[in-house]
Amino acid sequence: YLREAAPKIGGKEQLAIEAFAKALEGLPMALAENAGLDPIEIIMELRAAHSKGCKWCGINVFTGKVEDMIKLGVVEPLSVKANAIKAGTEAATVVLRIDDIIAAARREEEEKKEERKEEEEEEKSSSSSPF
């Protein structure tokens, strides 16, 4: 769903949504890899199942197939997933804020260098003037 919604939003938000969607796929990808399955193949099967309306489909690590987890009795409390998503989102937000701070500090440093350079040029031109 997120991959379909992202292009409709555009701008930086689109990139953030696409990155978030990719991060969410990291969980089933790791599960597939740890179960000795081909993670790329499993993710493609999982996407196909979800696009066909099987919103409860997940990876059955015992059979190596994408199956309806509700029918298999595999249920995870919403609070567990909600907390994991919240923690991941908060961590990403902190990283982005730190990135913004670093970028702002670099811009400020460059502006100061430019100001110093302009001042030096003004001093040179005023000292070389015969008046």
C-alpha positions as CSV (number, residue, x, y, z in Angstrom):
1,Y,0.0,0.0,0.0
2,L,2.8,2.5,0.9
3,R,4.6,1.9,-2.4
4,E,1.4,2.7,-4.3
5,A,0.6,5.8,-2.2
6,A,4.1,7.3,-2.4
7,P,4.1,8.6,-6.0
8,K,0.8,10.3,-5.4
9,I,2.4,12.4,-2.6
10,G,5.5,13.6,-4.4
11,G,8.5,15.6,-3.1
12,K,10.6,14.6,-0.1
13,E,7.6,13.0,1.5
14,Q,7.5,10.5,-1.3
15,L,11.1,9.5,-0.7
16,A,10.4,9.1,3.1
17,I,7.4,6.9,2.4
18,E,9.3,4.7,0.0
19,A,12.1,4.3,2.5
20,F,9.6,3.5,5.3
21,A,8.0,0.9,3.0
22,K,11.4,-0.6,2.3
23,A,12.2,-0.7,6.0
24,L,8.9,-2.5,6.7
25,E,9.9,-5.2,4.2
26,G,13.1,-5.8,6.1
27,L,11.3,-7.9,8.7
28,P,9.9,-10.5,6.4
29,M,13.1,-10.4,4.4
30,A,15.2,-11.2,7.5
31,L,12.7,-13.9,8.5
32,A,13.0,-15.5,5.1
33,E,16.8,-15.4,5.0
34,N,17.0,-16.8,8.6
35,A,14.7,-19.7,7.5
36,G,17.0,-20.5,4.6
37,L,14.6,-19.2,2.0
38,D,15.3,-16.9,-0.9
39,P,14.3,-13.5,0.5
40,I,13.8,-11.8,-2.8
41,E,11.5,-14.5,-4.1
42,I,9.5,-14.5,-0.8
43,I,9.1,-10.7,-0.8
44,M,7.8,-10.9,-4.4
45,E,5.3,-13.6,-3.4
46,L,4.3,-11.7,-0.3
47,R,3.7,-8.5,-2.4
48,A,1.7,-10.4,-4.9
49,A,-0.5,-12.0,-2.2
50,H,-1.1,-8.6,-0.5
51,S,-2.0,-7.0,-3.8
52,K,-4.6,-9.8,-4.3
53,G,-6.2,-8.9,-1.0
54,C,-4.6,-11.4,1.3
55,K,-3.7,-8.8,4.0
56,W,-3.0,-11.5,6.6
57,C,-0.5,-13.4,4.4
58,G,2.9,-13.9,5.8
59,I,5.8,-16.4,5.6
60,N,5.3,-19.9,6.8
61,V,8.9,-20.8,7.6
62,F,8.0,-24.5,7.9
63,T,6.7,-24.8,4.3
64,G,8.7,-22.0,2.8
65,K,5.4,-20.6,1.3
66,V,3.4,-17.4,1.7
67,E,0.2,-18.3,3.5
68,D,-2.7,-16.8,5.4
69,M,-1.4,-16.5,8.9
70,I,-4.9,-16.2,10.5
71,K,-5.8,-19.6,9.1
72,L,-2.6,-21.0,10.5
73,G,-3.4,-19.5,13.9
74,V,-0.3,-17.2,13.8
75,V,-1.3,-14.0,15.5
76,E,0.9,-11.3,16.9
77,P,-0.5,-8.7,19.3
78,L,-0.9,-5.3,17.6
79,S,0.9,-3.6,20.5
80,V,4.1,-5.5,19.7
81,K,4.1,-4.4,16.0
82,A,3.0,-0.9,16.9
83,N,5.8,-0.5,19.4
84,A,8.4,-1.8,17.0
85,I,7.2,0.6,14.3
86,K,7.1,3.5,16.7
87,A,10.6,2.7,17.9
88,G,12.0,2.4,14.4
89,T,10.3,5.6,13.3
90,E,11.6,7.5,16.4
91,A,15.1,6.2,15.6
92,A,14.9,7.3,12.0
93,T,13.6,10.8,13.1
94,V,16.6,11.2,15.4
95,V,19.0,10.4,12.6
96,L,17.2,12.8,10.3
97,R,17.4,15.6,12.9
98,I,21.1,14.9,13.4
99,D,21.6,15.1,9.7
100,D,19.8,18.5,9.6
101,I,21.9,19.8,12.4
102,I,25.1,18.7,10.7
103,A,24.0,20.2,7.3
104,A,23.0,23.5,9.0
105,A,26.4,23.7,10.8
106,R,28.2,23.1,7.5
107,R,26.2,25.8,5.8
108,E,27.0,28.2,8.6
109,E,30.7,27.4,8.4
110,E,30.7,28.0,4.7
111,E,28.9,31.3,5.1
112,K,31.5,32.4,7.7
113,K,34.3,31.5,5.3
114,E,32.7,33.5,2.5
115,E,32.3,36.5,4.9
116,R,36.0,36.3,5.9
117,K,37.0,36.0,2.3
118,E,35.0,39.1,1.3
119,E,36.4,41.0,4.3
120,E,40.0,40.1,3.2
121,E,39.3,41.1,-0.3
122,E,37.9,44.5,0.9
123,E,40.9,45.0,3.1
124,K,43.3,44.2,0.2
125,S,41.4,46.6,-2.2
126,S,41.3,49.4,0.4
127,S,45.0,49.1,1.3
128,S,46.1,49.1,-2.3
129,S,44.1,52.2,-3.1
130,P,46.2,55.3,-3.4
131,F,43.7,57.4,-1.5
